[in-house]
Amino acid sequence: MSDAKSYEPGQHPSLPPPKNLVGWQRWVWDNLFGTVSNTVLTLLSVYLLYLIIPGMLDYFVLDAVISANSRAECAELGKGACWAFIGDRFQVFIYGFYPAELRWRPNLAFVLLFVALAPVLYDNIPFRKYGLMFSLAFPIIAGVLMVGGVFGLEPVDTRLFGGVLLTIVIGVTGITFSLPLGILLALGRYSNLPAIKIVCTVFIEFIRGVPLITLLFVASTMLSYFLPPGTSFDLLLRVLIMVTLFASAYMAEVIRGGLQSLPKGQFEAADAMGLKYWQTMRLIVLPQALKISIPGIVNTFIGLYKDTTLVIVIGMLDVLGVAKSAVSDPVWNGLSVEIYVFVAGFFFICCFGMSRYSMYLEKKLHTGHKR
Amino acid sequence: MKLKSILVAGAALAMTATVANAATLEDVKASGELNCIVTTGLVGFAYTDANGRWNGFDVDFCRATAAAVLGDGEKVKFVPTTGKTRFTALSSGEGDILYRNTTVTMSRDADLKLTFLGVNYYDGQGFMVSKALGVTSAKQLNGASVCIQTGTTTELNLADYFRAQGMSYEPVPIETNEEARTNYLSGRCDVYTTDASGLAASRATFESPKDHILLPEIISKEPLGPAVRQGDDAWADATRWVLNALIEAEEFGITSANADEMAANPPNPTVARILGVEGNYGEMVGLDNQWALRAIKAVGNYGEIFDRNIGPNTEIGLERGLNALWTNGGILYAPPIR
């Protein structure tokens, strides 16, 4: 009747490890209270959080006002954040000055953006080949849809673009076009042909040596001095070109880093197999170089996306600019905290999304470098 | 020597490029839209509402100009600019006229090649401090940290004033009113200086406005006025008289409500001339004779514009002060339409 059972050698079932060595207890012990210094830091952090969180919770959630018609009304209803302002101006924050009755067009373009992105981002999508064709055509489709002027679509002045719409237009365009351009520039700089090498190097170094804000100034004001009178072309287009060029120079250097990390043997092996230059690049070099460069590439994307807020200096009202002009309404004047929190939230969602995708991609492509 | 000749040729080319679009009035009429340069946001003067529509004191003058020139006050494209880009936007042709709380100064007129059309708001630079500081005069501000907007005339005025008083200060450079407000309230600067109208507007939004005072010293003249590119007299004439007509309209009691009635039945010859019943005043500046009537009907006379946007009954609550008509103790005085 004893509990002890005897087993044949090698037949003893695996027992669970002791309770304090698994699960959350183990984690807490290892990470929070393992040593004296850990314990002190943990207690200190908890105390700091205790100091900060209740105040923030009160301000942003518990005492916040979500419906009111003016700042004064907000102040009467509660001491916290006045989200009513964001609610009141939501349409402007999203679309800027885009005509209200035509807003289905940017909406449709936004939905199509995801349709176009899906086959690029994930390779197990059904009918991916046709999807990629659509992705290639998407910039034109989106441009036509939003600017109009053809196929009976009413033309919309690009000066009416604003808010999140403008941020996404500039960010997505810059991201989409800077990658291929950056790859070409990097290959050019890595090339053995002196002319191409010099042109690419000069371009990259020039663009990297100048702040984006200067390029935007040139795009907005100086170009019209240089161009023959009467040939002014769209300000948004000029900005898109400048942003793309700027990002592509950075992209080129990131990708060059990837190219340089490839051992010489890869190139020689490709040569030995009789592959031509473009075949070498497409089949051997770039797949490896780009994989290595992913963190840097996404880093550049995120930086570019946040840089789009600079367009306010040339008078284009992106999400931050629209917010600033809205807060000058006497009825809502003085609510800058709410605006900055809102804009910060918007950018965090976008950038965090990009960063998560890059981690997914790295994991998926981690074939040879896994540690 | 060679480089110099190239530079001269380049400069000449740039000049021809600017001179080439000297006929702004025709350009505006041909394109059917007025490009009006405004600020990216200044309380009461230019801001956007919930529908993305521009509103404000300066904005209304843009609409009046569009109504006079194009017949419709809505045919305006607003070009928002910061303090640093406003003049390049005008001279490069991004905008046709600048209504952007801009101080009329000699150097801007002469050096920056602008033509100012008059003054639509008489302002002056003041100081705001917290009552807790115990300061009652600007002369006690020695060593204070001052929030000051860069790229504006207020920066220079401040330096001049402190030098003349033999005092020192520590500048805290900021870019916008919003930034100034945050910095001032968080105590990063003891003093906030800008135009008195801006100070009053900012103070109105504080949680406890009574804890802050405007010091009695007004250290500068800040006549804010519209500008166009130099060397385009036809356009300058047309737009200057739109501004004058709005001020004249207030003086003679023409409002957006009674303008039609007054045009049908002018009570006196002056009103008849303004509203185009008598004479060809509109045609003299390249417009038609209903120009002023349309401008007044679109946004009202000067007094209506003032009251609607920044007057005592708004959140900003500015008094007319210097901006009252000359007949009411102010210095607002428009040359006659005659």
Chai-1 contact restraints between the chains, C-beta under 6 A:
chainA,res_idxA,chainB,res_idxB,connection_type,confidence,min_distance_angstrom,max_distance_angstrom,comment,restraint_id
A,D88,B,A50,contact,1.0,0.0,6.0,A-B,restraint_1
A,R89,B,A50,contact,1.0,0.0,6.0,A-B,restraint_2
A,V92,B,G52,contact,1.0,0.0,6.0,A-B,restraint_3
A,F97,B,G52,contact,1.0,0.0,6.0,A-B,restraint_4
A,R159,B,K77,contact,1.0,0.0,6.0,A-B,restraint_5
A,T221,B,T88,contact,1.0,0.0,6.0,A-B,restraint_6
A,T221,B,S92,contact,1.0,0.0,6.0,A-B,restraint_7
A,S224,B,S92,contact,1.0,0.0,6.0,A-B,restraint_8
A,S224,B,G93,contact,1.0,0.0,6.0,A-B,restraint_9
A,Y225,B,A14,contact,1.0,0.0,6.0,A-B,restraint_10
A,Y225,B,A17,contact,1.0,0.0,6.0,A-B,restraint_11
A,P229,B,A17,contact,1.0,0.0,6.0,A-B,restraint_12
A,P229,B,A20,contact,1.0,0.0,6.0,A-B,restraint_13
A,P229,B,N21,contact,1.0,0.0,6.0,A-B,restraint_14
A,V313,B,T82,contact,1.0,0.0,6.0,A-B,restraint_15
A,G315,B,V79,contact,1.0,0.0,6.0,A-B,restraint_16
A,G315,B,P80,contact,1.0,0.0,6.0,A-B,restraint_17
A,G315,B,T81,contact,1.0,0.0,6.0,A-B,restraint_18
A,L317,B,P80,contact,1.0,0.0,6.0,A-B,restraint_19
A,K324,B,G41,contact,1.0,0.0,6.0,A-B,restraint_20
A,S325,B,T40,contact,1.0,0.0,6.0,A-B,restraint_21
A,S325,B,G41,contact,1.0,0.0,6.0,A-B,restraint_22
A,S325,B,Y47,contact,1.0,0.0,6.0,A-B,restraint_23
A,S325,B,T48,contact,1.0,0.0,6.0,A-B,restraint_24
A,A326,B,T48,contact,1.0,0.0,6.0,A-B,restraint_25
A,S328,B,G41,contact,1.0,0.0,6.0,A-B,restraint_26
A,S328,B,L42,contact,1.0,0.0,6.0,A-B,restraint_27
A,S328,B,V43,contact,1.0,0.0,6.0,A-B,restraint_28
A,S328,B,Y47,contact,1.0,0.0,6.0,A-B,restraint_29
A,D329,B,Y47,contact,1.0,0.0,6.0,A-B,restraint_30
A,P330,B,V43,contact,1.0,0.0,6.0,A-B,restraint_31
A,P330,B,G44,contact,1.0,0.0,6.0,A-B,restraint_32
A,P330,B,T314,contact,1.0,0.0,6.0,A-B,restraint_33
A,P330,B,E315,contact,1.0,0.0,6.0,A-B,restraint_34
A,P330,B,I316,contact,1.0,0.0,6.0,A-B,restraint_35
A,N333,B,V43,contact,1.0,0.0,6.0,A-B,restraint_36
A,N333,B,T205,contact,1.0,0.0,6.0,A-B,restraint_37
A,G334,B,T205,contact,1.0,0.0,6.0,A-B,restraint_38
A,S336,B,E178,contact,1.0,0.0,6.0,A-B,restraint_39
